[in-house]
Amino acid sequence: MAVVNYRFQIQAIVVLWGVLAISGCATNPVSGKYDLVLMSEEQEIEMGVQNHALIMKRYSEYDHPALQRYVENLGQKLAAESHRDHLEYRFTLLDSPEVNAFALPGGYIYITRGIMAYMNSEEELAGVLGHEIGHVTARHGVRQHGAQAAAGLAGLIAAMATGSRSIAQASGQVGDALVLGYGRSHELEADRLGAEYLARADYDPAMMLKVIGILKDQEEFERQRAREEGRPARVYHGVFSTHPRNDRRLQEVVRAAQRLKHGNARKTDPEDFLRLMDNVTFGDSEQQGIVRSNRFYHKGLDFTLVFPEGWRIDNRPAQLVAVRPDHEAAMVVSLDTLPKGESPARYVHRRFTSLGNGQPLQGNRGYTGIARGQTPFGYGSFRVIAVTHGEHVLLVTGFSRDPGADRAFLETAESTRHLKPGEQRYAAARRIKLVRARSGDTFSRLAVQTDIGKYAVDRLRLLNGMYPDGEPVPGQLVKIIQ
């Protein structure tokens, strides 16, 4: 029988009650009802400021002033029609191939060039931005924060009341389930609010349905590719955005928003929007480096390296992650500045204090050894390799359950070299190009002009809003990739 500290238990209950009673309820600016929140609007804005700094450490702003201004102006037009038009909204176009848009508390809204590539009109983009503004105006980030904090405190009290760690864990799981359910309702509410803001700004709120269709097509395509490649799917908002095309609830909120229109919906020329997308980067950026098949190229840093054939390569903002098809081996490649005068051996030993069996690699150009610590496969040994490249050092960390994978880690590190003159073009980013469809043009024919390899026809249809079997008509302005 466990001994329970009842005094501590009572104190915790008092603390929880105080938190809920004093700062836990605030009027929702959208519904007018009370919500469980644990911060004021000033604190919400400060949370946005702090997290914005973290977001911009991971991502960078896409260097396209005209497109940045366009996103900002459209976002501000919609935000002015929102329930919290007094907030100072900030809209940022991120240099990322991810198909994503998201919002932070306090009015920070982000959209990637990756999702914009699939937009074909101002109205469609307005649908995405309106949805994200809805998350801000309904204080979803703050409400989620409040629900998670309350669930955590409730779990702590359950543990103290029973002396049982298992009950605390179960309570935490219940709390997670409540928060996940809250999230699903948040997405529909953001859709409803986005439709309202579109209507008030004289856009057709039915564009919310069009945007959902576009994202569903992209999601279906991404999930198919992920299954074939044995990796998790990367989709916009994950499960929270997955509405069926004939979602009755979404159709109802769009119909309700139609009543808010001042008159006829404004008409924009889709070609004006498409011309802004001409020459926009598609896929990996040159600043981040380009993955082509199993080789990585970086023009600015003038180097290339080769991964083992068949490994899946994920080009992330700060590192490359390569995973063997059977998921029994993986390596992480990152670039660091080498302190002046420091040798690769000194660098590795400084970074990995548990390193053993160290030895030079490629003369004095590199150094490698075996370290111990936490790995994706649990606590154990892993390979560390550092190779100098000018004033930088390339760090390769290899993890595996299979000792035979060690050779692959070493060969990848040893393949690092300067770009050859003919390889500069492989280090250049792919870009969206606009062409006029001619009589007889099909996406199969246009795919010959593209540089996106497998799935080229499907991807062109997605980019032009014609997935899964549409074809261009003569005279239509069409996006291709070169």
N, C-alpha and C positions, 0 to 999 in steps of 0.2 A: 504494500500500500504506500502510495507516494505521499510525502509531506508537502503540503501546499502553503505557500507564504500568503496568507489571506490579507495581511496588511498591504502587501505590494499589489495584490489583486484589486483591492478596493481603491487604492490610489490610481491604478491604471484606468479603472472604470470612471473615476472622477475626471481624469485627464481627457478620456474619450468623450465624456458627456460635455465637458467644457469646450472642446474643439468643435463638436457638432452644434452646440447651442450658441456659442459666441460667433464663430465665423463660418459655420457650416451651411447657412441658408442665405440665399440671395435671390432677388427677383430676376427671372430669365428675361432678357430684353426682347426676345421673340414671342414667347408664350404668355408672359406676365405672371407665370406661376413661380413658386419657390423651388429652387434647385439646391442640391447638396454641393456646395463649393467651399474650398478652403483658402480662398484668397480674394482680395479686393481687385477692382479693375486696375489699380495702380500696380499691384503685384503681378497681375496677369501681363500687363505691358512689359514689366521688367523681365518676366520669364521669357517673353518673346525676344527682347533685346539680347539676353544671355544666350539663348538657343540659336538666334540668328548668327552670332559669332561662331558657334560650333558648326552650323551648316556651311558657312562660307570657308571654314577650314577644310571641310571635306570636298566641297564643290567650288567651282569658280563661276563668275558671271560670264555668260556667252558674249564674246566680243563682236557685237553687231548692234551698234547704237540705234539704227532705225528700227530694228525689230524690238529692241528693249523699250524704246519710246512707245511703240505701237501697243505692246502688252501693258505697259504702265497706263497709257491713256484709256484703253478699253477697260482695264480693271478699275480705274478711278471712276469712270462713268457708271459702272455697275455698283460700286461701293457707295456712291452718292445716293443710290436708291435703297440702301439697306437699312436695317433696323438700328445699326450702330454707325451712322454716317459721321459721328463726331470723332471716331478713331482716325489715327494717322496711318493709313494703309500703305504698304510697300510691296510692290510686285517685282519679282526678280526672275529673269530668264536664265536658267542654269545651263552650263556647258556640260551636258550629260546625255548619253544615248539612251538612258533609261526612259521607259514610257511611264511618266509619273507627273503628278502635281500634288502639292500638299500645302497645309497651312499650319502656322504656329499661333499660339494665343497672342492676342494683342494686335493683330492685323498684318502679320508677315505671311505673304503668299508666294509660292514658288511654282514655276512650271518649267519643265525641261524641254530642250530643243527636240529630244527624242519623242515626246508626245505631240509636239507641234507639227512634226513631220507628217502625222496622220490626219491633221486638220486640213480642211479644204475650203473653209469660209470663215469670215469674221463671226458669224452666228455660232458656229461650232466651237470656236475658241471661247466665245462669251459663255457658252454652256459650261465649259470646264471651270472658268474663272468664277462664274456665279456659284457653282457648287462649293468651291473652296471658300468663297466669301461667306457662304452659309455656315460652314464649320466655325468661322470666327464669330459671326453675329450670335449664334446660339451657344457660344462659349463651350463648344464640345471638348476642346483640349483641357479646359479648367474642370469641367464636369467629370471627365475621365480621370483626371488627377485626383479629384475628391473621392470618387468611387474606389479607386485603388488604395488611397490612404485609409479610408474607412474599413475596407476589407482587410488590410494589413493589421490595423489595430484590433479589429474583431478577432482575427486569428490569434493575435498575441494574448488577448484576454481568455480565449478558449483554452489556450495552452496553460495559462496560469491557473485557471479554474479547475483543471483536471490533472495537471502535471503530465499531460500526454503530448509528446512531440507529434505523434501520428495524427491526433485530432487537429493540431495547429496546421499541419500540412494539408489535411482534408479541408479545413476551413479556408485556407489560401486558395485551394482549387475551386471551391465554391465561389469565392470572391472573384477569381479570374473568369469563371463562367458568367457571372453577373456583368462583369465589365465587358466581356465579348458580346453579350446580348445587347448591352447599352450601345456598343459600337455599331451594330447592325441598324438599330433604330436611328442612330446619328446620321448614317449615310442617307437614309430615306428622307430625313428631315433636311439635310443639306441639299438634296435634289429638289425638295419642295421649295425651299428658300431660293435656290438658284433660279428656279422657274419663275418665282415671283419677281426677282430682281431683273430678269430678262424682260418680263412683261412691262414693268415700270419704266425700263429704259427703252421701250418701244421695239424690242426684239421679239420674235416669235418664241414663246416658251416651249413650243413643241420641239425646239432644237435640243432640249434635254433628252428627248427620246432618240433623236438622231445621234447625239453624242454617245449614249449608252450603246446603240447599235454598232458604232465605230469601235468602241472599246471592247465590246463583246467579240467582234470579229478578230481584233488583234489578240485578245486573250485566248480565243480558241486556237488561233495559229500558234501562239507562243506555247500553249500547253502541249500541242501536238509535237512541236520541235523539242520541248523539254523531255517528253517521254522518249523520243527517239535518241536523244543525247544523254539520257540518264541523269538529269539534273533537275533541281527545283524550278518551277516556272516563275518568271518575273512579270507580274501583272499589276496594273494600276489599282492601288488600294486593296489588293488581295481580295479576300472573301467579302469584304464589306461593300464592294461596288458591284457584285455579281447579281444584277437583276436579270430575270428572263426578259426576252424581247417583248413579250406580251404581259409584262408585269402590271397587274390591275391597279395596284397601289400607286405606281408611278404615273400611270395614265390618269388616275383620278387627281393627283396633285397638279399635273399639267393642265387639265381641264379647269381646275379651280383657279389657276394663275391666269388663264385666258381672260377672266373677268376683270383683271387689273389693268389691261391694256388701255391706253389713252385713245387709241384709234387704230389705224392700219399699221401693221408691223413695218419697220423700216426695211428697205431693200438695199443690200450692198452688192457690189459686183465681185463675185468670187475671184475673178482674174486679178483684181487689185490685191487681194490677200495672197494669191499664188505667187505673184511677182515678188512679194516680200520674202517668200521662201526660196527663191532662186539663189543658188550657190550656198545655201545653208549646209553646214556639216551634217553628214549622216553617219551614224555609227561612231567608232572611236575618233577622238580628236588628235591632231598632230602633237598638241601639248602633252597628251597623256600617252601617246604612242599607239601604233597600229598593229593589230593582230591579223595576220593573213595565214590561213591554214594553221600550221604548227610553228610558225616563225613570228617573232615580234620585232618591229622596227621602230626606232625613235630618231626622227630627223634632227631635232634640236640638240640632243645629246650624242648624236652620231654613233649609234651602236645597234647591233642586232644580236639575237640569240635564237637558238632552236630548241623547242620542247620535243619530247618523245612523240612519235607518230601515234595519233589516236587519242591523246590526252585532251581533256576539255580545258580550255583556257578562259579564265574570267579576268578581264582587264578592269581592275578597280582603280579609283582615283589615286590611291597611295601604294598599290602593290598589284602584282600579277599572281593569280592563284591557279595552279594547274593540278588537275585531278585525273588519276589513271582510270580507265573505263570501268574496272572492277571495284573502284573506290577503296582499294587496299593500299594506295600510296598517293601522296600529295606533296606539292612543294609550293613555297611562297617566295616570290622574288621581289625585292625592294631595292631602292637606290638611296644612298646616304652620302653626305659630304664627308670626305676623308680629312681629318685634321692634318694640317701641314706638318710634314715630317713623320707622321705616324705610319708604321708598317701595317700590312694586312694582318700579320700575326698579332700585333699589339691591339689592333682594332677588334679582332675576334675575341681575344681573351678579356678585353675590357667589357665587351657586350655580353659575353657568356662566361661567367665565373666558374661554371661547372665543366668547362671544356676539358676534354682529355684526348690523348692520342693525336695531338696536333702535328701537322706536317705542311711544308711548303707545297704550293701548287703552281705549275708553270713558272718555275724559277722563283723570283721574288714578286711576281705579279699577283699571286694569290696565296691563300692559306685555308686549310680545312681541318676539321676535327669532329669528334663526337661529343655532344653535350647531353645532359640529362635534365628533364623537366616535364612539364605538362604538355601533352601532344593531343591531336585530334583523336588518338586511339587510347588515351589514358596516359598515366605517368610512365615515362620510359626514355629511351635514348633516341636522339635524332641527329641528322647530319647538318653541319653548318659549313658554308663555303663563302669566302669573301674574295672577290676578284676586283682589282683596281681598274678604273677606267678614267684616265686623266685625274681631275681633282675629286672624282667620285669613287665610291666603292659599291659594287653590286653584291648584295647579300642574298644568297640562296639558302633556304632552310627546308630540308627534306624530311618528311615523316612517312613511316611505312610499317605495316605488320610483316612485310615481305623483305627479308634481307637482300634479295636479289634486286630490289629497286634502287639500292644505293648507287649502282653504276649509272643509272639514269640521272640522278641528281648531279653527279660529277660531270657527266657529258654535257648537260645543259649549261652548267657554269663555264665549262671549258670552251663552249661554242661561242662565247661572247667575243665580238670583234667589231672594228669600225665598219661603217657602210662602204660598199664599193660604189663607184660612180653610177653604175647602171641600176643600183638599188634605191636611189633617192626617190624614184617614182612610187615604190612600194611603201615608203614612209609618208606619203602624202595622203591626207584624209579624203574619203569619198564625199561627194557633195550632191545635193539635189539639183537637178537641171530641168528646165522647162522646155518642152517641145510641142509643136502643133501636130496633132494626129492627122495623118493623110489618109486618103481612101485606101482601104485594104490593110491599114495598120491594126495589129492585134498586140496584146501584151506579150505574147510569145515572140513576135517580131521585135518589139521594143526591148525585150529582155536581152537581145543580142548586143544592144548598145550599153548595157549596164555592167557594173563591176561588183555584183553582190553574190555571185556563185549560186549555190544550191538554193532552191525555193525562190528564184528571181521572179518568176511569173506571179506567184502568190503574193510576194512582197509588193510588187508594183500595183497589183489590184488593191491591196490594203492601203497603200499610200494615196491612192486616188479614189478611195471610197467605193470600190467596185468589187469587193470580195464577196463570194468566192468565184463567180464565173462571169463578171461583167467585162465588156470590151469598150474601148474608146470609140467615139464617133468622129468623123472627119471635121477638122477645125477646132476640136477641143484642145485646151491647154492641159498637158499631161506632165506629171512628175516622173522623171526617171533618175537613176543614180549613176554617176560616173566618177 
